Amino acid sequence: MSQPSTQPFDLCPDHNESMKAKTTIPQGHKKRKAGESSTDAALVQHMRPGMVLLKGFVKPEDQVKMVHVCRQLGSGPGGFYRPSYKNGAKLNLWMMSLGNNWDPTKRSYGPTRPFDGAQAPAIPEGFKMIAQTANSTASEFPQINPDICIVNYYANSGKLGLHQDKDESKSSLSQGLPFISISIGDTAEFLFGDTRDKNKATKVNLESGDILILGEESRLLFHGIFHVKTNTAPTWLKEETGLQPRRMSQPSMQPFDLCPSYQESTKAKTTIPREQKKRKAGESSTEAASVQHLRPGMVLLKGFVKPEDQIGMVSMCRQLGKGPGGFYRPSLKNGAKLNLWMMSLGKNWDPTARSYGPTRPFDGAQAPTIPDAFKIIAQTANSTASEFPQINPDICIVNHYTNSGKLGLHRDKDESESSLTKGTSVLVVHDALVVVTLF
């Protein structure tokens, strides 16, 4: 989702320390001291006057350390957030400023961020040392003592248009002091040129461990990230850090995968409670569920859906959600985006028109059929509650809430007058972060 700026952002959300038991860092690099030059392994490429590319300059163990440090700083005060320009447009990346905060709305630097008052964390000495060593290796720029560091995290849809870095001090710009860009993770297609015209720009691949230096004649070169090549990061880096590609704010036409890092191999070891494995699909689990009558006409069935049915529901939602009529990020009539991903089954709900129909207006996709298993679970739950009319659901809304997802107080009143007058029940099934509502 588009995380709010106050929500901690974790570069490696699924990484556990236990994952580090077996390391695959290339052995030949392990003896170097922190910040030690790796010119023996790096290929120095003079791209044009004032532009130097050091291929593979950052040794593997330093790449791992940098990811860990960025992860730690990025989830704390002054950490990663999704910045906006003055016109309100969101940058297609997550950003963290170190040393001094860069304000993209004012195009200037300061000690704190205006939207939350957070101070910019200090630049780690290890980052400075790597930058200074790289600058010395390039051997054509003045020496530097960095006091500004911008850390950008690009999701698999991340990019950055052609621009000039010219918000630094006049003294720095007039001296042609270089800026030093360190790439870690997936390979990025980097564009550069003398104008903002991307059709005239030159493209070069920046791989994990590469350092690009722009100074002197090339200090105000237009540059940007055109494309991130997903799943190209070194295996050892992903295993050591848990760094992985993820989605930014997905466009509605982009297939949405509930479980993007799920592999069939993860099914080798099951943790489903053994005593619940023998039940038949849709069988009532009232022996395990607690029936709570919260108020007249409102019943909560605690633990009603058995584990294997929860797994089945997630798998089915995942499969349907990636296909035609699957998950998308809906908007209300005023243009505001709902803070969730939605999929309609049976009939499509149009939040702008507040009505149901067979297709979605923005892409013409038909609503997928409600799986019979969903209906059986809903009907069994309805019977267990024993105070509502029997139902045969013809509408099902599946909402997926990310860690910042929420839904304001509202009433479900867009269903048929007949359904509303009869008081036909609405069933809400909570399964992980997936909420399935049947009418």
N, C-alpha and C positions, 0 to 999 in steps of 0.2 A: 504494500500500500504506500501512499505518500506519507511517511512517518512524520508526525508533528515534530517541530524543532526541539521540543523538550523531551522527546522519547529517546532513551539511549539507543544508539545504533551499534550493533555488533558486527564487525567484519566477518567473523567466523562463528555464526550462531550455533552450529551443530558440532563444534570442536570440543572434545574433552581431552583432559591431560592423558587419559589412558590410551588415546590414539597414538601417542608418541613412543609407545613401547618399542616399536621397530622403526628405526630411522633408515631413510634411503638417501640422505644427503651424500652427494658425490664425495668419496673418501679423500681424493687428492687435494681438496680445498680446506680440510679441517685444521691444519697446523698453523694457518696464518693468524696473526694477531688482529684484534679489532682495528679497522681502518687501514690496515696494511694494503698497499697498492697491489692490484692484481693485473698489472700491465703484461705479465707473462702470458696471461690467458685472454686479455682484452685485445680487441682489434680496434686500433685508432683510425677512424675515418674522418678526413677533413672534407665535409660535404660542400662547403662554400666558404668564402672569407667570413670568419667570425662564427662558424657553425661546425661543431665537432661532435661526432658520435663515437662513444666508447662501447663497443659491443661486449656484452658479458662481463662488464667491469665489476659489478657487485658480487662478491663471492656468495655461495649458497647459504652458509650459516648466517651471514649478515642480512640476507634477504628474509630469512626466517625471523631473525630478531626484529627487523623493521616491521614486519607484519604484526608480531606480538605487541610491539610498542604502540603501533597505530591502533590496534584493537583496544588496548588498555586505555589510551588517551581518548580514543574516539567514543567510548561509552561513558566517559566522565564529563564533568563541567567543561563547557567550551568545546565539546566534541563534535562529531559529525552531525550535519543537518542538511536539509535540502534548500539551498539558497534561491532567492528570487531577484530578478532585475527590477528596475524602477517601474517598469510598466506592468509588473505583477507576474511576468512569465517565469516559470520555474526552470532552473538549470537542470539539465538531464544528467545529474551526477549528485553524489553526496560530498560535502566539503568540510574540512577542518582547517582552521588557521592556527599556526604556532608562532610564537614570538610576538607578532602583531596581528590583529584581526583585520581581514579585508572585508569591507562593506560593499557588495556589488551594486546596491542602490545609489550610494554616494560616490562610488568609484574612488574610495580612499581607505587609508589604514588608520587604525586606532587601537587602544589597549583592550577595549571590550566590544561585545556584540550588542547592537542597539535593541534587538528584539527580546533578549533575555538578560542582558547585563553581564554575561559570562566573560571572564578574562581569557585571553588566548593562552593556552598552556605553553610552557617554555619549550624551545627546540631541544630535543635530546642531543647530547654531545656527540653520540655516535653518528647521528645524521650529519652534523657539521663536519665531522672528521672525514666521512666518505665524500662529501661534496668538495671539501678542500683538497683531498688527495686526487680526486678526478680532475679538478681545475688545474692542479700542478702537472698532471699527466698530459693534459691537452697542450700545455706549455705555450699558449699564445694569449692568455688573458691576465689582467691584474689579479693579485691575490685577494681573497675575500674572507670576511668573517660574517656569515649569514645572520641576519636578525629577523628575517621573514621566511616562513615556510608554509606553503599551501599543500595540503594533502587532499587529492581528489580520488574518490572511489567511483568507478564506472561500473554500473550493472551491465548485463548482457545487451541491453538496448542503449547504454550510455554513449554519449558523444559530446563534443564541444566544438562549436562553430569557429571558423577562422577569426582570429582576434589578435590584438597587440597587447603585450604586458607593458603598460605605460603609466600605471598608477603609482609607481615607486617614486622615491625622492628625485628631484631635479639633479642633484649632485650625482646620484647613482647612474641616472640615465646619461648624463653628459660625459661621464667617465667611461661609458660602455661596459660597466661592470656586468659580468655574465649572470644569467639565471641558469640553474642546473636542474634538469629534470631527470628523476630516477624512476624507472618503470619496474614494477614488480607484479607478477601474476600473468594473466592472459596477454597474448600479443595484441597490440593496438596498431591500427593503420593511422599514422601521423601525417598530417598535411602541412606544408609550408610553402610560402610564396611571397612575392613583393606586393600583392594586392589581396583583397578579400574575395576575389573570384576563385571559387574552388575548382573551376574548370581549367584554370591556368596554374593551379598549385601542383607541387611535386609530392609524391607519396613515398613514405618509407615505413617499414615495419619496425616497431619498437618491441623487443622481447624482454622477458623477465631477466633482470640484471643489467639491462642496457642503461647508459647514461647519455643524455643529450645536453650539450652546452650551447647556448646562444649568447653571444656578447659582441661588443664593438660594432662592426658594420651590420651584423645580423641581430643586434639586440632588439630592434623593433620589427623584426620579421613577423608577418602574419602566420599564425600556426593554429592547429586545432586537432582534435581527435575525430576522425571520420567514422571509424568502426572498431568495435572490440571483437576479436575472434575468440569465441567462447571455447572453453575446455582445451586451451592451448598452453595453460600454465604447466610448468614442470610437475611431474607426479610427486616428486619428493617434497615440493613446496606445499602442495595440497595436503599430503599426508601429515606433514609436520605442523601445519597451521590450521587446517580445516578451511582455508580460503576457497571460496567457490563462487561461481557466477550466480546471479539472482536477477529478478526482474525489477525494473524501475516502476513507474506508473504505467501499467500495460495499456495500450490502446484497446478499444473494445473488440477489434477484429483479431487480436493476437490470442491464440489458444492459451488457455490458462490451465496449468497443471497443479492440482492440489498438493502433489507430493513430488516436486521436481528432482529431489535427490534420491528417490526411492528406487531400489534395484530389486529384481526378483530374488537375488541371492540373500536379501535380508530376511527372506521367509524361511531360511533353513532352520532357525531355532525359534520355536513358538513359545509365547508366554501367556497364551490364553488360559485362564483358570480351568483346571482339568474337570472340576465337578460340573461345569456348564457345557462341556463339549458334546454331550449326547443328545441335546435337544434338537428337535426338528425345526426347520425354517419356519418362522412365524409363530412358533409355539409360545404360549404365554409364559412369562417368567415371574408370575405373581408371587411365587415362593421366595424370590430374592428381592422383589421390589417392595418398597414402602409406599402405601397409598396414603397420600396426605390431602385432605379436603381443606384447601386454604381459605376459601370463601364460597358462598353459594355459586355454583356454576364454574368453579375453578378447582381443578384437581392436578396434583403433582404426583407422578409415578417415579419414585427414586429407583435408579438402577434397573429400569424395566427392560431395556434393550440388551440382549445377551451379547457377550463380547464378539462371537463370530458373526453376528448380524451387524454389529457396528463396523467390523472390518469389511463385510460385504457392502454396506451402504457407502463407505468411503471409496471403495474400489469402483462401485457403480457411478458415484458422483464424479469421480476422476475421469472415468471413461466417457460419460456423457458430456462432462464439462469441457472436454477438449474438442468435441465435435461440433457440427452445425447446431445452432441454437444454444450453445454452451455458455460458460461463464463470461460475463462482461461487467464493466464498471458503469452502473446506471446513473443517470442524471435526473434531477427533478425539473419541473417546468421552468424554474428561475435559473436553470443552468448549473446549479450546485450539484457536485458529485456526491453520491452516497458513499459512506466510508466502509464499503464492503464490495464483494464480488457476488453477482446474482445469476441464477439460472432458473427459468420457469419451465415446468413440466406440465403436460396436459394442455394448458392454455398459457399464453404469454401475458404477463402483467406489464402494462405500459405506465411507468411512474409519472410521465409527463401528462398523459390523458387521464390518469387514474381509472383505468378500465382494462378489461381482459379481451384478448383476441387470439386468433390462431397463429399469427406471425408477429415478428418484431418489426417495427416501422423502420429502424435504421439500417437493417440489412436483409429484411424479408425472410429471415430464417424461421422455420416452423418450430413450435415448442416440441421437444422430444416427449415421447409417451412416458407416463408415470410407471416405473417398474412395479410389477405385481407384488414383489416382496415389500415395497414401501407401503402399499395399500393394506397388505395383511397385517403388518406391524401396527399401522394406524387403527385398523378395525379392531384388532385384539386389544389394544390399549383402550379404545373407546368402550368396549364391552367390559373391561376390567373396572373402569371408572364407574360403570353401572348407573349413571344418572343422565345420560344424553341419548338422543335418537340415534339409531344406527346410520352409518354413512357409507357412501361409495365415492371416495375422493376423485374429483375430476380436475383439481388444481393442486399443484405442488410448487412451492417456492423454496429453492435451495440457496441459502446465503452462506458465503465463506467470509469469516472475519479474520483479518491478519492481526498481528499483535497490537495494532493501533486501531483496529476496527471497532465500530460502535453504531448504534441505531437509536435515534432520538425517540422520545415517547410519541406514540401514534396509535390510531385505531385501525383495525383491519375492517374496512367498511365498503370496499370496492366490489365485493362479491354480489351475487344475484339477490334481488329483493326477497325471493322465495327462501333462499338459504338464510338470510339475516332474520326474517320474520319467524322462521321455525327455530331459530337459535341453534342451528347446526354447528357442531363443535369445530374448533380449530385445534389441530394437534401439532405441537412443536416438539421435534426430536433433536436433542442436543447430542452431537457426536464429535468429539474433539473440538475443533473450531468451526465445524460445519453445523448449521442449523437448518433442518428440513421442516418446513411447515406445510401441512396438508389441510385442504378445505373440503 
